[in-house]
Amino acid sequence: MGQAAYKIIRHEDGWAIDHNGKVMGSYATKEAAFESAAGAASNSIKEGLGVSIEVPQRAAGEAAMGGKAV
């Protein structure tokens, strides 16, 4: 079959999903982007694909969910 890769990335003022090289969505938090990627990944599994979801670790000064720390 194939592989579906979802990578949560910084994009503009928030987060997005890089899905096999195509940037999709605009999310305020890393968690929201992850939840959307997980839903899409579930559909990919149903199609018989292998799935990977990559989420970057927290950067210095970043809140747990990906926004700016206060």
mmCIF file of the N, C-alpha and C atoms, coordinates in Angstrom:
data_MODEL
# 
_entry.id   MODEL 
# 
loop_
_atom_site.group_PDB 
_atom_site.id 
_atom_site.type_symbol 
_atom_site.label_atom_id 
_atom_site.label_alt_id 
_atom_site.label_comp_id 
_atom_site.label_asym_id 
_atom_site.label_entity_id 
_atom_site.label_seq_id 
_atom_site.pdbx_PDB_ins_code 
_atom_site.Cartn_x 
_atom_site.Cartn_y 
_atom_site.Cartn_z 
_atom_site.occupancy 
_atom_site.B_iso_or_equiv 
_atom_site.pdbx_formal_charge 
_atom_site.auth_seq_id 
_atom_site.auth_comp_id 
_atom_site.auth_asym_id 
_atom_site.auth_atom_id 
_atom_site.pdbx_PDB_model_num 
ATOM 1   N N  . MET A 1 1  ? 0.832  -1.185 0.000  1.00 0.00 ? 1  MET A N  1 
ATOM 2   C CA . MET A 1 1  ? 0.000  0.000  0.000  1.00 0.00 ? 1  MET A CA 1 
ATOM 3   C C  . MET A 1 1  ? 0.872  1.243  0.000  1.00 0.00 ? 1  MET A C  1 
ATOM 4   N N  . GLY A 1 2  ? 1.031  1.872  1.157  1.00 0.00 ? 2  GLY A N  1 
ATOM 5   C CA . GLY A 1 2  ? 1.804  3.091  1.229  1.00 0.00 ? 2  GLY A CA 1 
ATOM 6   C C  . GLY A 1 2  ? 1.864  3.621  2.640  1.00 0.00 ? 2  GLY A C  1 
ATOM 7   N N  . GLN A 1 3  ? 2.399  4.816  2.753  1.00 0.00 ? 3  GLN A N  1 
ATOM 8   C CA . GLN A 1 3  ? 2.604  5.450  4.046  1.00 0.00 ? 3  GLN A CA 1 
ATOM 9   C C  . GLN A 1 3  ? 2.030  6.858  4.014  1.00 0.00 ? 3  GLN A C  1 
ATOM 10  N N  . ALA A 1 4  ? 1.304  7.237  5.036  1.00 0.00 ? 4  ALA A N  1 
ATOM 11  C CA . ALA A 1 4  ? 0.804  8.605  5.196  1.00 0.00 ? 4  ALA A CA 1 
ATOM 12  C C  . ALA A 1 4  ? 1.570  9.238  6.348  1.00 0.00 ? 4  ALA A C  1 
ATOM 13  N N  . ALA A 1 5  ? 2.271  10.331 6.083  1.00 0.00 ? 5  ALA A N  1 
ATOM 14  C CA . ALA A 1 5  ? 3.064  11.011 7.101  1.00 0.00 ? 5  ALA A CA 1 
ATOM 15  C C  . ALA A 1 5  ? 2.435  12.353 7.434  1.00 0.00 ? 5  ALA A C  1 
ATOM 16  N N  . TYR A 1 6  ? 2.277  12.616 8.713  1.00 0.00 ? 6  TYR A N  1 
ATOM 17  C CA . TYR A 1 6  ? 1.722  13.876 9.205  1.00 0.00 ? 6  TYR A CA 1 
ATOM 18  C C  . TYR A 1 6  ? 2.755  14.486 10.143 1.00 0.00 ? 6  TYR A C  1 
ATOM 19  N N  . LYS A 1 7  ? 3.158  15.716 9.850  1.00 0.00 ? 7  LYS A N  1 
ATOM 20  C CA . LYS A 1 7  ? 4.159  16.398 10.668 1.00 0.00 ? 7  LYS A CA 1 
ATOM 21  C C  . LYS A 1 7  ? 3.584  17.737 11.106 1.00 0.00 ? 7  LYS A C  1 
ATOM 22  N N  . ILE A 1 8  ? 3.532  17.965 12.407 1.00 0.00 ? 8  ILE A N  1 
ATOM 23  C CA . ILE A 1 8  ? 3.045  19.228 12.943 1.00 0.00 ? 8  ILE A CA 1 
ATOM 24  C C  . ILE A 1 8  ? 4.188  20.237 12.833 1.00 0.00 ? 8  ILE A C  1 
ATOM 25  N N  . ILE A 1 9  ? 3.900  21.383 12.193 1.00 0.00 ? 9  ILE A N  1 
ATOM 26  C CA . ILE A 1 9  ? 4.952  22.374 11.945 1.00 0.00 ? 9  ILE A CA 1 
ATOM 27  C C  . ILE A 1 9  ? 4.488  23.775 12.343 1.00 0.00 ? 9  ILE A C  1 
ATOM 28  N N  . ARG A 1 10 ? 5.459  24.635 12.673 1.00 0.00 ? 10 ARG A N  1 
ATOM 29  C CA . ARG A 1 10 ? 5.185  26.062 12.868 1.00 0.00 ? 10 ARG A CA 1 
ATOM 30  C C  . ARG A 1 10 ? 4.811  26.632 11.514 1.00 0.00 ? 10 ARG A C  1 
ATOM 31  N N  . HIS A 1 11 ? 3.766  27.463 11.493 1.00 0.00 ? 11 HIS A N  1 
ATOM 32  C CA . HIS A 1 11 ? 3.338  28.056 10.223 1.00 0.00 ? 11 HIS A CA 1 
ATOM 33  C C  . HIS A 1 11 ? 2.693  29.398 10.530 1.00 0.00 ? 11 HIS A C  1 
ATOM 34  N N  . GLU A 1 12 ? 3.228  30.451 9.933  1.00 0.00 ? 12 GLU A N  1 
ATOM 35  C CA . GLU A 1 12 ? 2.749  31.804 10.171 1.00 0.00 ? 12 GLU A CA 1 
ATOM 36  C C  . GLU A 1 12 ? 2.691  32.072 11.668 1.00 0.00 ? 12 GLU A C  1 
ATOM 37  N N  . ASP A 1 13 ? 1.537  32.433 12.231 1.00 0.00 ? 13 ASP A N  1 
ATOM 38  C CA . ASP A 1 13 ? 1.437  32.740 13.666 1.00 0.00 ? 13 ASP A CA 1 
ATOM 39  C C  . ASP A 1 13 ? 0.953  31.563 14.497 1.00 0.00 ? 13 ASP A C  1 
ATOM 40  N N  . GLY A 1 14 ? 0.946  30.375 13.926 1.00 0.00 ? 14 GLY A N  1 
ATOM 41  C CA . GLY A 1 14 ? 0.437  29.224 14.659 1.00 0.00 ? 14 GLY A CA 1 
ATOM 42  C C  . GLY A 1 14 ? 1.065  27.938 14.190 1.00 0.00 ? 14 GLY A C  1 
ATOM 43  N N  . TRP A 1 15 ? 0.213  26.965 13.924 1.00 0.00 ? 15 TRP A N  1 
ATOM 44  C CA . TRP A 1 15 ? 0.645  25.617 13.571 1.00 0.00 ? 15 TRP A CA 1 
ATOM 45  C C  . TRP A 1 15 ? -0.113 25.122 12.353 1.00 0.00 ? 15 TRP A C  1 
ATOM 46  N N  . ALA A 1 16 ? 0.475  24.169 11.651 1.00 0.00 ? 16 ALA A N  1 
ATOM 47  C CA . ALA A 1 16 ? -0.148 23.543 10.491 1.00 0.00 ? 16 ALA A CA 1 
ATOM 48  C C  . ALA A 1 16 ? 0.296  22.089 10.442 1.00 0.00 ? 16 ALA A C  1 
ATOM 49  N N  . ILE A 1 17 ? -0.237 21.366 9.475  1.00 0.00 ? 17 ILE A N  1 
ATOM 50  C CA . ILE A 1 17 ? 0.120  19.963 9.275  1.00 0.00 ? 17 ILE A CA 1 
ATOM 51  C C  . ILE A 1 17 ? 0.763  19.840 7.901  1.00 0.00 ? 17 ILE A C  1 
ATOM 52  N N  . ASP A 1 18 ? 1.949  19.272 7.882  1.00 0.00 ? 18 ASP A N  1 
ATOM 53  C CA . ASP A 1 18 ? 2.605  18.916 6.618  1.00 0.00 ? 18 ASP A CA 1 
ATOM 54  C C  . ASP A 1 18 ? 2.241  17.456 6.374  1.00 0.00 ? 18 ASP A C  1 
ATOM 55  N N  . HIS A 1 19 ? 1.413  17.224 5.367  1.00 0.00 ? 19 HIS A N  1 
ATOM 56  C CA . HIS A 1 19 ? 0.980  15.861 5.042  1.00 0.00 ? 19 HIS A CA 1 
ATOM 57  C C  . HIS A 1 19 ? 1.611  15.467 3.723  1.00 0.00 ? 19 HIS A C  1 
ATOM 58  N N  . ASN A 1 20 ? 2.633  14.620 3.811  1.00 0.00 ? 20 ASN A N  1 
ATOM 59  C CA . ASN A 1 20 ? 3.352  14.145 2.619  1.00 0.00 ? 20 ASN A CA 1 
ATOM 60  C C  . ASN A 1 20 ? 3.793  15.312 1.725  1.00 0.00 ? 20 ASN A C  1 
ATOM 61  N N  . GLY A 1 21 ? 4.268  16.404 2.361  1.00 0.00 ? 21 GLY A N  1 
ATOM 62  C CA . GLY A 1 21 ? 4.808  17.543 1.615  1.00 0.00 ? 21 GLY A CA 1 
ATOM 63  C C  . GLY A 1 21 ? 3.822  18.652 1.312  1.00 0.00 ? 21 GLY A C  1 
ATOM 64  N N  . LYS A 1 22 ? 2.553  18.474 1.665  1.00 0.00 ? 22 LYS A N  1 
ATOM 65  C CA . LYS A 1 22 ? 1.537  19.499 1.430  1.00 0.00 ? 22 LYS A CA 1 
ATOM 66  C C  . LYS A 1 22 ? 1.128  20.097 2.778  1.00 0.00 ? 22 LYS A C  1 
ATOM 67  N N  . VAL A 1 23 ? 1.280  21.432 2.922  1.00 0.00 ? 23 VAL A N  1 
ATOM 68  C CA . VAL A 1 23 ? 0.936  22.105 4.178  1.00 0.00 ? 23 VAL A CA 1 
ATOM 69  C C  . VAL A 1 23 ? -0.568 22.377 4.195  1.00 0.00 ? 23 VAL A C  1 
ATOM 70  N N  . MET A 1 24 ? -1.198 21.949 5.297  1.00 0.00 ? 24 MET A N  1 
ATOM 71  C CA . MET A 1 24 ? -2.655 22.069 5.415  1.00 0.00 ? 24 MET A CA 1 
ATOM 72  C C  . MET A 1 24 ? -3.024 22.684 6.757  1.00 0.00 ? 24 MET A C  1 
ATOM 73  N N  . GLY A 1 25 ? -4.077 23.475 6.763  1.00 0.00 ? 25 GLY A N  1 
ATOM 74  C CA . GLY A 1 25 ? -4.669 23.984 7.988  1.00 0.00 ? 25 GLY A CA 1 
ATOM 75  C C  . GLY A 1 25 ? -3.933 25.138 8.626  1.00 0.00 ? 25 GLY A C  1 
ATOM 76  N N  . SER A 1 26 ? -4.605 25.743 9.573  1.00 0.00 ? 26 SER A N  1 
ATOM 77  C CA . SER A 1 26 ? -4.064 26.823 10.386 1.00 0.00 ? 26 SER A CA 1 
ATOM 78  C C  . SER A 1 26 ? -4.654 26.654 11.778 1.00 0.00 ? 26 SER A C  1 
ATOM 79  N N  . TYR A 1 27 ? -3.802 26.353 12.742 1.00 0.00 ? 27 TYR A N  1 
ATOM 80  C CA . TYR A 1 27 ? -4.271 26.034 14.085 1.00 0.00 ? 27 TYR A CA 1 
ATOM 81  C C  . TYR A 1 27 ? -3.586 26.941 15.099 1.00 0.00 ? 27 TYR A C  1 
ATOM 82  N N  . ALA A 1 28 ? -4.327 27.349 16.126 1.00 0.00 ? 28 ALA A N  1 
ATOM 83  C CA . ALA A 1 28 ? -3.783 28.230 17.155 1.00 0.00 ? 28 ALA A CA 1 
ATOM 84  C C  . ALA A 1 28 ? -2.796 27.503 18.060 1.00 0.00 ? 28 ALA A C  1 
ATOM 85  N N  . THR A 1 29 ? -3.013 26.197 18.257 1.00 0.00 ? 29 THR A N  1 
ATOM 86  C CA . THR A 1 29 ? -2.140 25.442 19.157 1.00 0.00 ? 29 THR A CA 1 
ATOM 87  C C  . THR A 1 29 ? -1.611 24.178 18.489 1.00 0.00 ? 29 THR A C  1 
ATOM 88  N N  . LYS A 1 30 ? -0.525 23.706 19.012 1.00 0.00 ? 30 LYS A N  1 
ATOM 89  C CA . LYS A 1 30 ? 0.064  22.453 18.548 1.00 0.00 ? 30 LYS A CA 1 
ATOM 90  C C  . LYS A 1 30 ? -0.899 21.299 18.804 1.00 0.00 ? 30 LYS A C  1 
ATOM 91  N N  . GLU A 1 31 ? -1.594 21.340 19.933 1.00 0.00 ? 31 GLU A N  1 
ATOM 92  C CA . GLU A 1 31 ? -2.549 20.291 20.278 1.00 0.00 ? 31 GLU A CA 1 
ATOM 93  C C  . GLU A 1 31 ? -3.687 20.215 19.264 1.00 0.00 ? 31 GLU A C  1 
ATOM 94  N N  . ALA A 1 32 ? -4.207 21.374 18.847 1.00 0.00 ? 32 ALA A N  1 
ATOM 95  C CA . ALA A 1 32 ? -5.293 21.385 17.863 1.00 0.00 ? 32 ALA A CA 1 
ATOM 96  C C  . ALA A 1 32 ? -4.825 20.792 16.538 1.00 0.00 ? 32 ALA A C  1 
ATOM 97  N N  . ALA A 1 33 ? -3.614 21.118 16.128 1.00 0.00 ? 33 ALA A N  1 
ATOM 98  C CA . ALA A 1 33 ? -3.067 20.551 14.894 1.00 0.00 ? 33 ALA A CA 1 
ATOM 99  C C  . ALA A 1 33 ? -2.913 19.041 15.028 1.00 0.00 ? 33 ALA A C  1 
ATOM 100 N N  . PHE A 1 34 ? -2.435 18.592 16.183 1.00 0.00 ? 34 PHE A N  1 
ATOM 101 C CA . PHE A 1 34 ? -2.275 17.157 16.416 1.00 0.00 ? 34 PHE A CA 1 
ATOM 102 C C  . PHE A 1 34 ? -3.616 16.435 16.344 1.00 0.00 ? 34 PHE A C  1 
ATOM 103 N N  . GLU A 1 35 ? -4.636 16.985 16.991 1.00 0.00 ? 35 GLU A N  1 
ATOM 104 C CA . GLU A 1 35 ? -5.952 16.335 16.981 1.00 0.00 ? 35 GLU A CA 1 
ATOM 105 C C  . GLU A 1 35 ? -6.505 16.214 15.564 1.00 0.00 ? 35 GLU A C  1 
ATOM 106 N N  . SER A 1 36 ? -6.286 17.239 14.755 1.00 0.00 ? 36 SER A N  1 
ATOM 107 C CA . SER A 1 36 ? -6.731 17.172 13.363 1.00 0.00 ? 36 SER A CA 1 
ATOM 108 C C  . SER A 1 36 ? -5.942 16.118 12.592 1.00 0.00 ? 36 SER A C  1 
ATOM 109 N N  . ALA A 1 37 ? -4.636 16.069 12.820 1.00 0.00 ? 37 ALA A N  1 
ATOM 110 C CA . ALA A 1 37 ? -3.795 15.065 12.150 1.00 0.00 ? 37 ALA A CA 1 
ATOM 111 C C  . ALA A 1 37 ? -4.197 13.658 12.567 1.00 0.00 ? 37 ALA A C  1 
ATOM 112 N N  . ALA A 1 38 ? -4.533 13.475 13.839 1.00 0.00 ? 38 ALA A N  1 
ATOM 113 C CA . ALA A 1 38 ? -4.934 12.155 14.321 1.00 0.00 ? 38 ALA A CA 1 
ATOM 114 C C  . ALA A 1 38 ? -6.222 11.693 13.640 1.00 0.00 ? 38 ALA A C  1 
ATOM 115 N N  . GLY A 1 39 ? -7.153 12.610 13.436 1.00 0.00 ? 39 GLY A N  1 
ATOM 116 C CA . GLY A 1 39 ? -8.388 12.264 12.724 1.00 0.00 ? 39 GLY A CA 1 
ATOM 117 C C  . GLY A 1 39 ? -8.110 11.847 11.290 1.00 0.00 ? 39 GLY A C  1 
ATOM 118 N N  . ALA A 1 40 ? -7.250 12.619 10.618 1.00 0.00 ? 40 ALA A N  1 
ATOM 119 C CA . ALA A 1 40 ? -6.886 12.279 9.243  1.00 0.00 ? 40 ALA A CA 1 
ATOM 120 C C  . ALA A 1 40 ? -6.128 10.955 9.198  1.00 0.00 ? 40 ALA A C  1 
ATOM 121 N N  . ALA A 1 41 ? -5.267 10.737 10.182 1.00 0.00 ? 41 ALA A N  1 
ATOM 122 C CA . ALA A 1 41 ? -4.501 9.491  10.241 1.00 0.00 ? 41 ALA A CA 1 
ATOM 123 C C  . ALA A 1 41 ? -5.422 8.290  10.413 1.00 0.00 ? 41 ALA A C  1 
ATOM 124 N N  . SER A 1 42 ? -6.483 8.456  11.177 1.00 0.00 ? 42 SER A N  1 
ATOM 125 C CA . SER A 1 42 ? -7.453 7.383  11.364 1.00 0.00 ? 42 SER A CA 1 
ATOM 126 C C  . SER A 1 42 ? -8.062 6.970  10.027 1.00 0.00 ? 42 SER A C  1 
ATOM 127 N N  . ASN A 1 43 ? -8.384 7.956  9.201  1.00 0.00 ? 43 ASN A N  1 
ATOM 128 C CA . ASN A 1 43 ? -8.916 7.643  7.869  1.00 0.00 ? 43 ASN A CA 1 
ATOM 129 C C  . ASN A 1 43 ? -7.877 6.933  7.014  1.00 0.00 ? 43 ASN A C  1 
ATOM 130 N N  . SER A 1 44 ? -6.625 7.331  7.131  1.00 0.00 ? 44 SER A N  1 
ATOM 131 C CA . SER A 1 44 ? -5.562 6.677  6.365  1.00 0.00 ? 44 SER A CA 1 
ATOM 132 C C  . SER A 1 44 ? -5.406 5.210  6.764  1.00 0.00 ? 44 SER A C  1 
ATOM 133 N N  . ILE A 1 45 ? -5.552 4.936  8.060  1.00 0.00 ? 45 ILE A N  1 
ATOM 134 C CA . ILE A 1 45 ? -5.479 3.562  8.545  1.00 0.00 ? 45 ILE A CA 1 
ATOM 135 C C  . ILE A 1 45 ? -6.595 2.732  7.923  1.00 0.00 ? 45 ILE A C  1 
ATOM 136 N N  . LYS A 1 46 ? -7.799 3.309  7.862  1.00 0.00 ? 46 LYS A N  1 
ATOM 137 C CA . LYS A 1 46 ? -8.941 2.612  7.269  1.00 0.00 ? 46 LYS A CA 1 
ATOM 138 C C  . LYS A 1 46 ? -8.698 2.289  5.801  1.00 0.00 ? 46 LYS A C  1 
ATOM 139 N N  . GLU A 1 47 ? -7.884 3.124  5.142  1.00 0.00 ? 47 GLU A N  1 
ATOM 140 C CA . GLU A 1 47 ? -7.537 2.898  3.737  1.00 0.00 ? 47 GLU A CA 1 
ATOM 141 C C  . GLU A 1 47 ? -6.406 1.881  3.578  1.00 0.00 ? 47 GLU A C  1 
ATOM 142 N N  . GLY A 1 48 ? -5.869 1.403  4.703  1.00 0.00 ? 48 GLY A N  1 
ATOM 143 C CA . GLY A 1 48 ? -4.827 0.392  4.653  1.00 0.00 ? 48 GLY A CA 1 
ATOM 144 C C  . GLY A 1 48 ? -3.414 0.941  4.645  1.00 0.00 ? 48 GLY A C  1 
ATOM 145 N N  . LEU A 1 49 ? -3.257 2.235  4.860  1.00 0.00 ? 49 LEU A N  1 
ATOM 146 C CA . LEU A 1 49 ? -1.918 2.843  4.835  1.00 0.00 ? 49 LEU A CA 1 
ATOM 147 C C  . LEU A 1 49 ? -1.231 2.729  6.190  1.00 0.00 ? 49 LEU A C  1 
ATOM 148 N N  . GLY A 1 50 ? 0.084  2.749  6.170  1.00 0.00 ? 50 GLY A N  1 
ATOM 149 C CA . GLY A 1 50 ? 0.861  2.925  7.380  1.00 0.00 ? 50 GLY A CA 1 
ATOM 150 C C  . GLY A 1 50 ? 0.807  4.406  7.733  1.00 0.00 ? 50 GLY A C  1 
ATOM 151 N N  . VAL A 1 51 ? 0.938  4.741  9.003  1.00 0.00 ? 51 VAL A N  1 
ATOM 152 C CA . VAL A 1 51 ? 0.791  6.129  9.433  1.00 0.00 ? 51 VAL A CA 1 
ATOM 153 C C  . VAL A 1 51 ? 1.909  6.528  10.386 1.00 0.00 ? 51 VAL A C  1 
ATOM 154 N N  . SER A 1 52 ? 2.392  7.765  10.225 1.00 0.00 ? 52 SER A N  1 
ATOM 155 C CA . SER A 1 52 ? 3.294  8.346  11.214 1.00 0.00 ? 52 SER A CA 1 
ATOM 156 C C  . SER A 1 52 ? 2.844  9.776  11.479 1.00 0.00 ? 52 SER A C  1 
ATOM 157 N N  . ILE A 1 53 ? 2.889  10.167 12.759 1.00 0.00 ? 53 ILE A N  1 
ATOM 158 C CA . ILE A 1 53 ? 2.588  11.538 13.161 1.00 0.00 ? 53 ILE A CA 1 
ATOM 159 C C  . ILE A 1 53 ? 3.793  12.032 13.947 1.00 0.00 ? 53 ILE A C  1 
ATOM 160 N N  . GLU A 1 54 ? 4.344  13.160 13.517 1.00 0.00 ? 54 GLU A N  1 
ATOM 161 C CA . GLU A 1 54 ? 5.516  13.730 14.178 1.00 0.00 ? 54 GLU A CA 1 
ATOM 162 C C  . GLU A 1 54 ? 5.140  15.087 14.764 1.00 0.00 ? 54 GLU A C  1 
ATOM 163 N N  . VAL A 1 55 ? 5.446  15.261 16.048 1.00 0.00 ? 55 VAL A N  1 
ATOM 164 C CA . VAL A 1 55 ? 5.171  16.516 16.739 1.00 0.00 ? 55 VAL A CA 1 
ATOM 165 C C  . VAL A 1 55 ? 6.482  16.990 17.367 1.00 0.00 ? 55 VAL A C  1 
ATOM 166 N N  . PRO A 1 56 ? 6.890  18.240 17.101 1.00 0.00 ? 56 PRO A N  1 
ATOM 167 C CA . PRO A 1 56 ? 8.151  18.717 17.662 1.00 0.00 ? 56 PRO A CA 1 
ATOM 168 C C  . PRO A 1 56 ? 8.057  18.928 19.173 1.00 0.00 ? 56 PRO A C  1 
ATOM 169 N N  . GLN A 1 57 ? 9.190  18.777 19.833 1.00 0.00 ? 57 GLN A N  1 
ATOM 170 C CA . GLN A 1 57 ? 9.210  19.045 21.264 1.00 0.00 ? 57 GLN A CA 1 
ATOM 171 C C  . GLN A 1 57 ? 9.046  20.534 21.509 1.00 0.00 ? 57 GLN A C  1 
ATOM 172 N N  . ARG A 1 58 ? 8.733  20.887 22.719 1.00 0.00 ? 58 ARG A N  1 
ATOM 173 C CA . ARG A 1 58 ? 8.518  22.281 23.101 1.00 0.00 ? 58 ARG A CA 1 
ATOM 174 C C  . ARG A 1 58 ? 9.810  23.075 22.962 1.00 0.00 ? 58 ARG A C  1 
ATOM 175 N N  . ALA A 1 59 ? 9.714  24.237 22.343 1.00 0.00 ? 59 ALA A N  1 
ATOM 176 C CA . ALA A 1 59 ? 10.857 25.133 22.204 1.00 0.00 ? 59 ALA A CA 1 
ATOM 177 C C  . ALA A 1 59 ? 10.970 25.998 23.462 1.00 0.00 ? 59 ALA A C  1 
ATOM 178 N N  . ALA A 1 60 ? 12.141 26.572 23.682 1.00 0.00 ? 60 ALA A N  1 
ATOM 179 C CA . ALA A 1 60 ? 12.351 27.464 24.818 1.00 0.00 ? 60 ALA A CA 1 
ATOM 180 C C  . ALA A 1 60 ? 11.353 28.617 24.757 1.00 0.00 ? 60 ALA A C  1 
ATOM 181 N N  . GLY A 1 61 ? 10.677 28.901 25.869 1.00 0.00 ? 61 GLY A N  1 
ATOM 182 C CA . GLY A 1 61 ? 9.716  29.992 25.932 1.00 0.00 ? 61 GLY A CA 1 
ATOM 183 C C  . GLY A 1 61 ? 8.353  29.658 25.368 1.00 0.00 ? 61 GLY A C  1 
ATOM 184 N N  . GLU A 1 62 ? 8.152  28.419 24.994 1.00 0.00 ? 62 GLU A N  1 
ATOM 185 C CA . GLU A 1 62 ? 6.880  28.001 24.398 1.00 0.00 ? 62 GLU A CA 1 
ATOM 186 C C  . GLU A 1 62 ? 6.018  27.319 25.456 1.00 0.00 ? 62 GLU A C  1 
ATOM 187 N N  . ALA A 1 63 ? 4.721  27.613 25.460 1.00 0.00 ? 63 ALA A N  1 
ATOM 188 C CA . ALA A 1 63 ? 3.794  26.950 26.374 1.00 0.00 ? 63 ALA A CA 1 
ATOM 189 C C  . ALA A 1 63 ? 3.628  25.492 25.967 1.00 0.00 ? 63 ALA A C  1 
ATOM 190 N N  . ALA A 1 64 ? 3.113  24.693 26.852 1.00 0.00 ? 64 ALA A N  1 
ATOM 191 C CA . ALA A 1 64 ? 2.978  23.260 26.610 1.00 0.00 ? 64 ALA A CA 1 
ATOM 192 C C  . ALA A 1 64 ? 2.208  22.940 25.341 1.00 0.00 ? 64 ALA A C  1 
ATOM 193 N N  . MET A 1 65 ? 1.197  23.719 25.006 1.00 0.00 ? 65 MET A N  1 
ATOM 194 C CA . MET A 1 65 ? 0.370  23.428 23.834 1.00 0.00 ? 65 MET A CA 1 
ATOM 195 C C  . MET A 1 65 ? 0.822  24.187 22.597 1.00 0.00 ? 65 MET A C  1 
ATOM 196 N N  . GLY A 1 66 ? 1.958  24.861 22.690 1.00 0.00 ? 66 GLY A N  1 
ATOM 197 C CA . GLY A 1 66 ? 2.526  25.478 21.495 1.00 0.00 ? 66 GLY A CA 1 
ATOM 198 C C  . GLY A 1 66 ? 2.372  26.967 21.363 1.00 0.00 ? 66 GLY A C  1 
ATOM 199 N N  . GLY A 1 67 ? 1.645  27.612 22.254 1.00 0.00 ? 67 GLY A N  1 
ATOM 200 C CA . GLY A 1 67 ? 1.544  29.069 22.206 1.00 0.00 ? 67 GLY A CA 1 
ATOM 201 C C  . GLY A 1 67 ? 2.704  29.704 22.965 1.00 0.00 ? 67 GLY A C  1 
ATOM 202 N N  . LYS A 1 68 ? 2.662  31.014 23.093 1.00 0.00 ? 68 LYS A N  1 
ATOM 203 C CA . LYS A 1 68 ? 3.715  31.711 23.841 1.00 0.00 ? 68 LYS A CA 1 
ATOM 204 C C  . LYS A 1 68 ? 3.489  31.543 25.329 1.00 0.00 ? 68 LYS A C  1 
ATOM 205 N N  . ALA A 1 69 ? 4.555  31.275 26.044 1.00 0.00 ? 69 ALA A N  1 
ATOM 206 C CA . ALA A 1 69 ? 4.469  31.154 27.504 1.00 0.00 ? 69 ALA A CA 1 
ATOM 207 C C  . ALA A 1 69 ? 4.241  32.526 28.108 1.00 0.00 ? 69 ALA A C  1 
ATOM 208 N N  . VAL A 1 70 ? 3.431  32.575 29.158 1.00 0.00 ? 70 VAL A N  1 
ATOM 209 C CA . VAL A 1 70 ? 3.161  33.863 29.824 1.00 0.00 ? 70 VAL A CA 1 
ATOM 210 C C  . VAL A 1 70 ? 3.804  33.915 31.174 1.00 0.00 ? 70 VAL A C  1 
# 
